[in-house]
Amino acid sequence: MTQAHIPYGRQSIDEADIRAVEAVLRGAWLTQGPTVEAFEDAVARRVQARHAVAFSSGTAALHGCTAVVGLGAGDLVVTSPLTFMASANCARYVGASVGLVDVRPETLNLDIGQIPAEADAVVAVHYAGLPVDLRDLNVRPRVVIEDAAHALGASTPDGPVGNCARSDMCMFSFHPVKPVTTGEGGIVTTNDDSLAEKLRQFRSHDIERTPDRGAWAYQISEIGFNYRMTDIQAALGLSQLTKLDTFIHRRNELADRYRALLAPLPVELPPEAPQGFTHGYHLFAVRVRDRERVFNGLRSAGIGVQVHYVPVHHHPISVDIGVGSGELPACDEAYEQLISLPMFPDLTVSEQDRVVATLASLVQ
């Protein structure tokens, strides 16, 4: 009998989530209504930030971050090479240049201590849900943006990721495989009142209401975008957010179990959270020899592993960065070995056992 497919990640939706969405569908507002504001307020409280501004996607949220601080031509935005391209493209969207700093082998996060002095901004990616330690910044660029697409529910000695204790803004993603989902969606948290207002205008065509000219009146002074989240999405997010602690606890349980089961195997386990940190475990990315053979073997067995990520500098679009062969050795070495194993709250013990048994048969 063919065994069921196990994906590397999957949303966890229950009846409460469905009822929350249904309530909005039966109500008066589908978009630009009160549920988005309620979701924003809930996220801000959860991460202990002053503001949260919802967007249609994490990528749109990152675009908002680079746009509202005035980054543009002549500015250098540095990020990690081991990330999805959106972490770099948010600089390109505003005409800024992209720079890359190699990752630390012990964390797979960008080496925050090597940010060049000429950098105008850094997009600090919390790879796999392990927070970047921003206390290690050697220089403080004009703008510090956290790409926490993987890290809602994670924490540092400064508190929850998203409280912007050492950054200007922090972006979260709500794609279905992320810690909580809104289907598609993203959010930016900040403690800066001015940035929050600019983000709200940017996501909605840069519309600025001018009631002194009439109740209908508004003006548009800058290029904005339709990057709004719907109330339907926000309703799902509100319901999902009540389960965030449970989801993160379960992800950590699964990670601990993976570590115990994989310890005897010739597999390099992912970095653990240092003391004082909580790992979000969006991914459980191991390193193996002969990655292509192991990857194909797991896929053939119905286990939907993935590789995170094809590095930024390996893509044709990144010729503008000018990274030469061997200039980012830690990232390139990791990329040749990484495989993301299934990791999501509904992963069962028997499914996890099957993943481990299959991997063991391929690496021993």
C-alpha positions in Angstrom: 0.0 0.0 0.0 1.3 3.5 -0.9 2.1 5.5 2.1 0.6 9.0 2.5 2.7 12.0 1.5 4.3 14.0 4.3 4.9 17.6 3.4 7.8 19.6 4.8 5.3 22.2 6.2 1.6 22.6 6.4 -1.0 24.9 8.0 -2.9 23.7 11.1 -6.6 24.8 10.7 -9.4 23.9 13.1 -13.1 24.6 13.4 -12.5 27.7 15.4 -10.5 29.1 12.5 -13.3 28.3 10.1 -15.9 29.8 12.3 -13.9 33.0 12.6 -13.6 33.4 8.8 -17.3 32.5 8.4 -18.3 35.3 10.8 -16.5 37.9 8.6 -18.1 36.5 5.5 -21.5 36.9 7.0 -20.7 40.4 8.2 -20.6 43.9 6.7 -16.8 44.2 6.0 -14.7 42.0 3.8 -11.8 44.4 3.6 -10.6 47.7 5.2 -12.8 46.9 8.2 -12.4 46.4 12.0 -11.0 42.9 11.9 -7.7 44.0 10.4 -7.3 46.6 13.1 -8.1 43.9 15.8 -5.5 41.6 14.3 -2.9 44.4 14.2 -3.6 45.2 17.9 -3.4 41.5 18.9 0.0 41.1 17.1 1.4 44.3 18.6 0.4 43.1 22.1 1.8 39.6 21.5 5.2 40.9 20.5 5.2 43.9 22.8 5.5 46.5 20.1 3.8 49.9 19.9 2.4 49.4 16.4 1.7 46.6 13.9 0.7 47.3 10.3 -0.8 44.4 8.2 0.1 43.8 4.6 -1.1 41.5 1.8 2.2 39.4 2.0 5.5 39.3 3.8 7.2 40.5 0.6 4.9 43.5 0.5 5.7 44.2 4.1 9.4 44.2 3.4 8.9 46.6 0.5 7.0 48.9 2.9 9.9 48.8 5.3 12.5 49.9 2.8 10.2 52.5 1.2 9.1 54.4 4.2 12.6 55.0 5.6 13.6 56.6 2.3 16.1 54.1 1.1 16.9 54.4 -2.6 19.5 54.9 -5.3 23.0 55.1 -3.8 22.1 53.3 -0.6 23.5 49.9 0.4 21.2 47.3 2.0 23.0 44.3 3.4 21.3 41.0 4.1 22.0 37.2 4.4 22.7 35.1 1.3 20.8 32.2 2.9 17.3 33.4 2.5 14.5 33.8 0.1 15.0 36.4 -2.6 12.5 38.8 -1.1 15.0 39.7 1.6 17.2 41.2 -1.1 14.6 42.3 -3.5 13.1 44.7 -1.0 16.2 46.8 -1.6 15.9 46.5 -5.4 12.2 47.6 -5.2 13.3 51.1 -4.0 16.4 51.3 -6.3 19.0 50.6 -3.5 21.9 48.2 -3.9 22.1 44.8 -2.3 25.1 43.6 -0.3 25.6 40.2 1.2 27.4 39.1 4.4 28.3 35.4 4.9 26.5 33.4 7.5 27.9 32.1 10.8 28.3 28.3 10.5 27.1 27.8 14.1 23.8 29.7 13.5 23.3 29.9 9.7 22.3 33.5 10.4 24.2 36.4 8.7 27.3 37.3 10.6 26.0 40.5 12.1 29.4 41.5 13.3 30.7 41.8 9.7 28.2 44.5 8.5 30.3 47.0 6.5 30.6 50.5 7.9 29.2 51.9 4.6 25.9 50.0 4.9 22.8 52.2 5.1 20.5 49.4 6.2 20.6 45.7 7.2 17.8 43.2 6.7 18.6 40.7 9.4 17.0 37.3 8.6 16.1 35.0 11.5 16.9 31.8 9.6 14.6 28.8 10.4 13.2 30.6 13.4 16.5 31.1 15.3 16.7 34.8 16.1 19.7 36.8 15.0 21.5 38.3 18.1 21.4 42.0 17.2 23.5 42.7 20.3 26.4 41.6 18.1 26.0 44.5 15.6 29.5 45.9 15.1 28.1 49.1 13.5 24.5 50.4 13.6 23.3 51.2 10.1 20.8 54.0 9.7 18.1 51.4 9.3 17.8 48.0 10.9 15.0 45.7 9.6 14.3 42.3 11.0 13.1 39.7 8.5 11.3 37.5 11.0 9.2 35.6 8.4 10.3 32.4 10.3 10.3 33.7 13.8 6.9 34.7 15.2 6.8 33.2 18.7 10.6 33.2 19.1 12.3 35.3 21.7 15.7 36.8 22.7 17.1 38.1 26.0 15.5 41.4 24.9 12.0 39.9 24.8 9.8 38.6 22.0 11.0 38.9 18.4 9.1 41.8 17.0 9.4 44.2 20.0 12.0 46.1 18.0 14.3 46.5 21.0 17.3 46.8 18.6 15.6 47.5 15.3 13.5 50.0 13.5 11.0 47.6 12.1 10.3 43.8 12.1 8.5 41.9 9.4 6.5 38.6 9.9 5.0 36.4 7.2 1.7 34.5 7.5 2.1 32.1 4.5 0.5 28.7 5.3 3.8 27.1 6.4 4.7 29.9 8.8 4.1 29.9 12.6 0.5 31.1 12.1 -1.3 31.8 8.8 -3.7 34.2 7.2 -3.5 32.3 3.8 -1.2 35.0 2.5 -0.2 38.0 4.5 2.5 39.8 6.4 2.8 42.5 9.1 5.4 45.1 10.2 5.9 45.9 13.9 7.6 49.2 15.0 7.8 51.5 18.0 8.0 54.6 15.8 4.8 56.5 15.4 5.9 58.2 12.2 7.0 55.0 10.5 3.7 53.3 11.5 1.7 56.0 9.8 3.9 56.0 6.7 3.5 52.2 6.5 -0.3 52.5 6.7 -0.3 55.1 3.9 2.1 53.1 1.7 0.0 49.9 1.8 -3.1 51.9 0.6 -2.0 53.9 -2.4 -0.3 56.5 -0.1 -3.8 58.0 0.5 -3.8 60.8 3.1 -7.2 61.9 4.3 -7.8 65.7 4.2 -11.1 66.2 6.1 -10.6 70.0 6.3 -11.3 70.0 2.5 -14.5 67.9 2.9 -15.4 64.5 4.4 -14.7 62.9 1.0 -11.3 64.5 0.4 -7.9 62.9 0.3 -4.6 63.5 -1.4 -1.8 61.3 -2.8 1.7 62.8 -2.6 3.9 59.7 -3.1 3.7 56.4 -5.0 1.9 53.9 -2.9 0.6 50.4 -3.5 -2.5 48.3 -2.8 -0.9 46.0 -0.3 -3.9 45.8 2.1 -4.8 42.7 4.1 -8.5 41.7 3.9 -10.7 41.2 7.0 -11.1 37.6 5.9 -7.4 37.0 6.2 -7.2 38.9 9.5 -10.0 36.8 11.0 -8.0 33.7 10.3 -4.9 35.3 11.7 -6.7 36.4 14.9 -7.9 32.9 15.5 -4.5 31.4 14.7 -2.7 33.8 17.0 -4.5 32.3 20.0 -2.7 29.0 19.3 0.7 30.5 18.7 2.2 29.4 22.0 0.8 25.8 21.5 2.2 25.7 18.0 5.7 26.9 19.1 5.7 24.5 22.0 4.9 21.6 19.6 7.5 22.6 17.1 10.1 22.6 19.9 8.9 19.2 21.1 9.3 17.8 17.6 12.8 19.4 17.3 13.9 17.8 20.5 12.6 14.4 19.3 14.3 14.8 16.0 17.6 15.6 17.8 17.3 12.5 20.0 16.4 10.2 17.1 19.0 11.6 14.7 21.9 11.8 17.1 23.3 8.3 16.2 23.2 9.1 12.5 25.9 10.8 10.3 23.7 13.9 10.1 24.6 17.4 11.2 21.8 18.8 13.3 20.6 22.4 13.1 21.8 25.0 15.5 20.1 25.1 18.9 18.9 28.3 20.5 21.4 29.8 22.9 20.6 30.4 26.6 18.0 33.1 26.9 16.6 32.6 23.4 13.5 30.6 22.2 13.7 29.0 18.7 10.7 29.3 16.5 11.6 26.1 14.5 9.8 27.1 11.3 12.4 24.8 9.7 14.3 21.8 10.9 17.2 21.9 8.4 19.8 19.1 8.7 23.1 18.8 6.8 24.0 15.6 5.0 26.6 14.3 2.7 25.5 13.5 -0.9 22.5 15.8 -0.5 21.0 15.2 -3.9 20.9 11.4 -3.5 19.4 11.7 0.0 16.9 14.4 -1.1 15.7 12.3 -4.1 15.4 9.2 -1.9 13.3 11.0 0.7 11.1 12.5 -2.0 10.7 9.1 -3.7 9.5 7.7 -0.3 6.7 10.3 -0.2 8.5 12.6 2.2 8.2 16.2 0.9 11.6 17.6 2.0 12.8 20.9 0.7 16.0 22.9 0.5 16.1 26.3 2.1 17.4 28.2 0.2 19.1 28.5 -3.1 21.4 31.3 -2.0 20.7 34.9 -3.1 24.0 35.1 -5.0 23.3 31.9 -7.0 20.4 33.5 -8.9 20.9 35.3 -12.3 19.2 38.4 -10.9 22.1 38.8 -8.4 24.8 39.5 -11.0 24.4 43.1 -9.8 25.8 42.2 -6.4 29.1 41.1 -7.8 29.8 38.2 -5.5 32.7 36.1 -6.8 33.2 32.3 -6.4 34.3 31.4 -2.9 33.5 34.8 -1.3 30.7 33.4 0.9 32.1 30.0 1.8 30.0 29.3 4.9 26.8 29.8 3.0 27.9 27.9 0.0 29.0 24.9 2.1 25.8 24.8 4.0 23.7 25.1 0.8 25.4 22.0 -0.6 24.3 19.9 2.4 21.0 21.3 3.7 17.7 19.4 3.7 14.6 20.7 5.5 12.8 17.8 7.2 9.0 17.9 7.8 8.2 20.3 10.6 4.7 21.5 11.4 2.5 21.2 14.5 0.2 18.4 13.2 3.2 16.2 12.3 2.5 12.9 14.2 5.0 10.7 16.0 4.5 7.9 13.5 5.1 10.3 10.6 8.2 11.6 12.3 9.4 8.1 12.9 8.9 7.3 9.2 10.9 10.4 8.2 13.8 9.4 10.5 13.8 5.7 9.4 13.8 6.7 5.8 16.6 9.2 6.3 18.6 6.6 8.3 18.3 4.1 5.4 19.8 6.7 3.1 22.7 8.0 5.1 24.0 4.8 6.7 
